[in-house]
Amino acid sequence: MNVNPKVSIILTSYNHEKYICASIESVLRQTFTDYELIIWDDGSTDSSWKKITNYQDPRIRKFRNEINQRGGTLKQAIQDKAKGEYIAIHHSDDLWEESKLEKQVDFLDSHPAISAVFTQVRLIEENGEQFADQNHPYYGKFDQPNRSRSEWLRYFFDWGNALCHPSVLVRKTCYDDQIYRNGFGQLADFDLWVRFCLKYEIHILPEKLTQFRINRAETNTSGNRPDTRIRLQYELLKVLENYQSLASMEDLLCVFPEAEQYLSYPNPDLLYALGRVAVEHGLIVQAHLFGLNLLFEALNDPQRASLLKDHQNFNKKAFVEITKDHDIFSIEEINRLSNQVKEMDQLRIRVAQLKRKSFWYLLRRAMEKITSKV
């Protein structure tokens, strides 16, 4: 094996005995061959590890957690094991087209200003057939045009992630500067893309070179399940907090041109302006909460609060007025729906009463007719 490979491929594995061999072999069939394949199994309880150990290709390096760590292996593999100039991420249930690495390496070699290159994605069923459910959240999600980093930051803020993790090839120097943060169960990659775009440009190759498998039982890490839906709410807030790193007015206005009206010269308060934009223009409730937190912090900094009072007419009264307009935790909506349920229950009771009365009324009339004939 080359001790200094061009690419380090990190393939994370967990309980995908049905797919792991196809995933590995999609790497071994790559037309680009100057790579190391680091396979890290996170304590699989099926036959995944046995199948992994059957491969003897000298480019493969195998590691295993005896007990499942619920993530973290990717970060450890990049920091402690990867030797390549570029890092490719792969998953044990996804597939690559044979020319994927070659085309991505060629692109990064010829575009030094780009930090990471993704590919378009073909969604596949568990059996490998093309995924056709147009109502699924992932359908069309990764069909994205190229954008500048500022445009990506705005898209992420408004719409969330739209980049496919196992399609990426990244310069390792970028991972040295930005790495996956601990504590994310769903959005570790999304969190990283936001932090990348705060500093670097990215690119998507307009070819479907990655096959992303959709499990019907929603067992994907980002599958639509109660635990992922609950966890997602907090993690989105943590991702949005990265936007506080927009350090210059130019960067802020490139992403959020609406911020102009909240900037007072010669002492513009960037975080106040960001907070107002998040509250007034954010499309998701997490953006509103993020914005309110920024405004709260500004209000409780005496120096900032004094300037904002003079130049933006922003004070405690103004903030309290803003907070009444944002039902962050849907208290009023829940109350409204609860009242509707109560009204429906009362209506059902009334209908049942009328039905009983109608039945006895008809029965009595019928008996009266029978009696009168007798």
C-alpha positions in Angstrom: 0.0 0.0 0.0 1.1 3.5 -0.8 2.2 5.1 2.5 1.1 8.5 1.2 -2.1 7.9 -0.7 -3.8 10.7 -2.6 -7.2 9.9 -1.0 -8.2 8.4 2.3 -11.7 6.8 2.1 -13.5 6.5 5.4 -16.2 3.9 5.3 -18.3 3.7 8.4 -20.1 0.5 9.1 -22.9 -0.6 11.5 -25.2 -3.6 11.0 -25.4 -3.5 7.3 -24.4 -7.1 6.6 -26.8 -7.1 3.6 -25.0 -4.2 1.9 -21.4 -4.0 3.2 -19.8 -6.1 0.5 -21.4 -4.1 -2.3 -20.3 -0.9 -0.6 -16.7 -2.1 -0.3 -16.6 -3.4 -3.9 -17.9 -0.2 -5.3 -14.7 1.3 -3.9 -12.5 -1.4 -5.2 -13.9 -0.9 -8.7 -12.9 2.8 -8.8 -11.0 3.9 -11.8 -8.9 6.0 -9.5 -6.7 3.7 -7.5 -4.3 5.8 -5.4 -6.3 5.5 -2.1 -6.5 3.9 1.2 -9.8 2.5 2.4 -10.3 2.8 6.2 -13.2 0.7 7.2 -14.4 1.4 10.8 -17.1 -0.9 12.2 -19.0 0.6 15.1 -19.7 -2.5 17.1 -22.0 -4.3 14.6 -24.0 -7.2 16.1 -24.6 -8.9 12.7 -22.1 -10.5 10.4 -20.7 -7.2 9.0 -17.3 -7.4 10.7 -16.8 -11.0 9.5 -17.5 -9.9 6.0 -15.2 -6.9 6.3 -12.3 -9.1 7.5 -12.6 -11.4 4.5 -11.2 -8.6 2.3 -7.4 -8.8 2.0 -6.7 -5.9 -0.4 -3.5 -4.1 0.9 -5.2 -0.7 0.6 -7.8 -1.7 3.2 -7.3 -0.8 6.8 -9.8 -2.3 9.3 -10.8 -1.0 12.7 -13.6 -2.0 15.0 -15.3 -0.7 18.2 -16.2 -3.6 20.4 -19.2 -1.7 21.7 -21.3 0.7 19.6 -20.3 4.3 20.2 -23.2 5.9 18.2 -20.9 7.8 16.0 -17.6 9.4 16.6 -15.7 6.8 14.5 -15.6 9.1 11.5 -14.0 11.9 13.4 -11.4 9.6 15.0 -10.6 8.0 11.6 -9.9 11.4 10.0 -7.9 12.8 12.8 -5.9 9.7 13.8 -5.7 7.4 10.8 -6.2 9.2 7.5 -3.0 9.9 5.5 -4.4 11.2 2.3 -4.4 14.7 0.8 -8.2 14.3 0.2 -10.8 12.6 2.4 -13.8 10.8 0.9 -16.7 9.7 3.1 -18.6 6.5 2.4 -21.4 4.6 4.2 -21.8 0.8 4.4 -25.2 0.8 2.7 -24.4 3.2 -0.2 -22.7 2.8 -3.5 -20.3 4.7 -5.8 -20.1 4.8 -9.6 -16.8 3.6 -10.9 -15.6 7.1 -12.0 -16.6 9.0 -8.9 -13.2 9.4 -7.3 -11.4 10.0 -10.5 -13.7 12.9 -11.5 -13.7 14.4 -8.0 -9.9 14.3 -7.7 -9.4 15.8 -11.1 -11.8 18.6 -10.1 -10.1 19.5 -6.8 -6.6 19.2 -8.4 -7.6 21.8 -11.0 -9.7 24.1 -8.7 -7.5 25.0 -5.7 -10.0 27.5 -4.4 -12.7 24.8 -3.8 -12.5 23.0 -0.5 -15.0 20.2 -1.1 -16.7 18.6 -4.1 -19.9 16.7 -3.9 -21.8 14.8 -6.6 -25.4 14.5 -7.7 -27.2 11.5 -6.2 -29.3 8.6 -7.4 -31.7 7.4 -4.7 -32.1 3.6 -4.6 -34.4 1.1 -2.9 -33.3 -1.5 -0.4 -33.1 -3.9 -3.4 -30.9 -1.5 -5.4 -33.7 -0.5 -7.8 -34.3 3.2 -8.4 -36.3 4.9 -5.7 -39.6 6.3 -7.1 -41.6 7.5 -4.1 -42.0 11.2 -5.0 -43.7 11.9 -1.6 -40.6 10.9 0.4 -38.6 13.8 2.0 -35.4 12.7 0.2 -36.9 12.6 -3.3 -35.3 15.4 -5.2 -33.6 16.8 -2.1 -30.0 16.4 -3.5 -30.9 17.7 -7.0 -29.2 21.1 -6.3 -27.5 23.7 -8.5 -24.1 25.1 -7.7 -24.1 28.2 -5.5 -21.6 30.5 -4.0 -20.8 30.0 -0.3 -22.9 33.0 0.6 -25.8 31.5 -1.4 -25.4 28.2 0.3 -25.4 29.8 3.7 -28.7 31.4 3.0 -30.1 28.2 1.5 -29.0 26.3 4.6 -30.5 28.9 6.9 -33.9 28.8 5.2 -34.2 25.2 4.0 -31.7 23.0 5.8 -29.3 20.5 4.4 -29.3 19.4 0.7 -25.8 17.9 0.4 -25.3 14.1 0.4 -22.7 13.1 3.0 -21.3 10.0 1.2 -20.9 11.9 -2.0 -18.2 14.3 -0.7 -14.5 14.6 -1.3 -12.8 17.1 1.0 -9.3 18.6 1.3 -7.8 17.2 4.5 -6.5 20.6 5.4 -10.1 21.7 5.7 -10.8 18.9 8.1 -7.8 20.0 10.1 -9.5 23.4 10.5 -13.1 22.2 10.8 -14.1 18.8 12.1 -17.3 17.0 13.1 -18.5 18.3 16.5 -19.6 16.0 19.3 -23.2 15.8 20.4 -24.9 15.5 17.1 -27.0 12.4 16.3 -28.5 13.7 13.1 -26.9 16.8 11.8 -23.1 16.4 12.3 -22.5 16.6 8.5 -24.9 19.6 8.0 -23.2 21.4 10.9 -19.9 20.9 9.1 -21.2 22.1 5.7 -22.3 25.4 7.3 -18.9 25.9 9.0 -17.2 25.0 5.7 -19.2 27.6 3.8 -18.4 30.2 6.4 -14.8 30.0 5.1 -14.6 28.0 1.9 -16.3 27.5 -1.5 -17.8 24.1 -2.4 -18.9 22.5 -5.6 -21.3 19.8 -6.9 -20.4 17.8 -9.9 -23.5 17.6 -12.1 -23.4 13.8 -12.4 -25.1 11.2 -10.3 -22.0 9.4 -9.1 -23.3 8.4 -5.7 -26.1 5.9 -5.0 -27.9 6.7 -1.7 -30.0 3.9 -0.3 -33.4 4.6 1.3 -34.4 2.1 3.9 -38.2 1.6 4.0 -38.1 1.0 7.7 -36.5 4.5 8.1 -33.4 3.0 9.7 -31.1 5.5 8.0 -29.3 7.7 10.5 -31.5 10.5 9.3 -34.6 8.4 8.8 -38.0 9.8 9.6 -38.6 8.4 13.1 -39.8 9.8 16.4 -36.3 9.9 17.9 -34.8 11.7 14.9 -37.7 14.2 14.7 -37.3 15.1 18.4 -33.5 15.3 18.3 -33.6 17.4 15.1 -35.2 20.4 16.8 -32.3 21.0 19.2 -29.6 20.2 16.7 -31.0 22.7 14.1 -30.7 25.4 16.8 -27.0 24.5 17.3 -26.4 24.5 13.6 -27.9 28.0 13.3 -25.6 29.3 16.0 -22.7 28.9 13.6 -24.0 32.0 11.8 -22.7 34.1 14.6 -19.3 33.6 13.0 -20.2 35.9 10.1 -17.4 38.3 11.2 -17.7 41.2 8.7 -20.5 43.4 7.6 -19.8 42.4 4.0 -20.2 38.7 4.8 -23.4 39.4 6.7 -25.0 41.4 3.9 -24.0 38.9 1.3 -25.9 36.2 3.1 -28.7 38.4 4.6 -29.2 41.6 2.6 -32.2 42.4 4.7 -29.8 43.1 7.6 -29.0 46.5 6.1 -32.0 48.2 7.8 -30.8 47.0 11.2 -27.2 48.3 10.9 -26.5 51.7 12.3 -23.3 53.6 11.4 -20.6 54.2 12.5 -21.2 51.4 15.1 -23.1 48.6 13.4 -24.0 45.7 15.7 -23.8 42.7 13.5 -25.3 40.2 15.9 -28.2 42.4 16.6 -28.8 42.7 12.9 -28.5 39.0 12.5 -31.0 38.5 15.3 -33.5 40.8 13.7 -33.2 39.0 10.4 -33.6 35.6 12.0 -36.7 36.7 13.9 -38.4 38.7 11.1 -37.3 36.6 8.1 -36.5 33.1 9.4 -38.6 30.4 7.8 -38.3 27.9 10.7 -39.1 28.2 14.4 -35.5 27.4 15.3 -34.4 30.6 13.4 -36.8 32.6 15.5 -35.5 31.2 18.8 -31.9 31.8 17.6 -32.8 35.4 16.7 -34.5 36.0 20.0 -31.5 34.7 21.9 -29.2 37.1 20.0 -31.5 40.1 20.8 -31.7 39.1 24.4 -27.9 39.1 24.6 -27.7 42.5 23.0 -30.3 43.9 25.4 -28.3 42.7 28.4 -25.0 44.1 27.3 -25.0 47.7 28.7 -22.8 49.2 26.0 -24.6 47.5 23.1 -28.0 48.2 24.6 -27.2 51.9 24.9 -26.2 52.2 21.2 -29.2 50.2 20.0 -31.6 52.4 22.0 -30.1 55.5 20.4 -29.8 54.3 16.9 -32.4 51.5 16.5 -35.0 52.5 19.1 -34.5 49.0 20.5 -35.0 48.6 24.2 -36.7 46.3 26.8 -40.2 47.3 25.7 -39.4 46.7 22.0 -38.0 43.3 22.8 -41.0 42.3 24.9 -43.3 43.3 22.1 -41.3 41.1 19.7 -41.4 38.0 22.0 -45.3 38.1 22.1 -45.4 37.6 18.3 -43.4 34.4 18.2 -45.0 31.3 19.7 -41.7 29.4 19.7 -43.2 26.3 21.5 -46.6 26.4 19.7 -48.4 27.0 23.0 -51.3 28.8 21.4 -51.5 26.4 18.5 -51.7 23.5 20.9 -54.3 25.3 22.9 -56.4 26.1 19.8 -56.2 22.5 18.6 -57.1 21.2 22.1 -60.2 23.4 22.1 -61.2 22.1 18.7 -60.9 18.6 20.0 -63.1 19.4 23.0 -65.6 21.0 20.7 -65.6 17.9 18.5 -66.0 15.7 21.5 -69.0 17.8 22.7 -70.5 17.6 19.2 -70.1 13.8 19.1 -71.9 13.6 22.5 -74.7 15.9 21.2 -75.1 13.9 18.0 -75.3 10.6 20.0 -77.9 12.2 22.3 -80.0 13.2 19.3 -79.7 9.8 17.7 -80.9 8.2 20.9 -83.8 10.6 21.2 -84.6 10.1 17.5 -84.6 6.3 18.0 -87.0 6.4 21.1 -89.2 9.0 19.4 -89.6 6.8 16.3 -90.2 3.7 18.5 -92.8 5.5 20.5 -94.7 6.7 17.4 -94.6 3.2 16.0 -96.0 1.7 19.2 -98.7 4.4 19.3 -99.8 3.4 15.8 -99.9 -0.3 16.7 -101.9 0.5 19.8 -104.4 2.7 18.0 -105.1 -0.1 15.5 -105.7 -2.6 18.3 
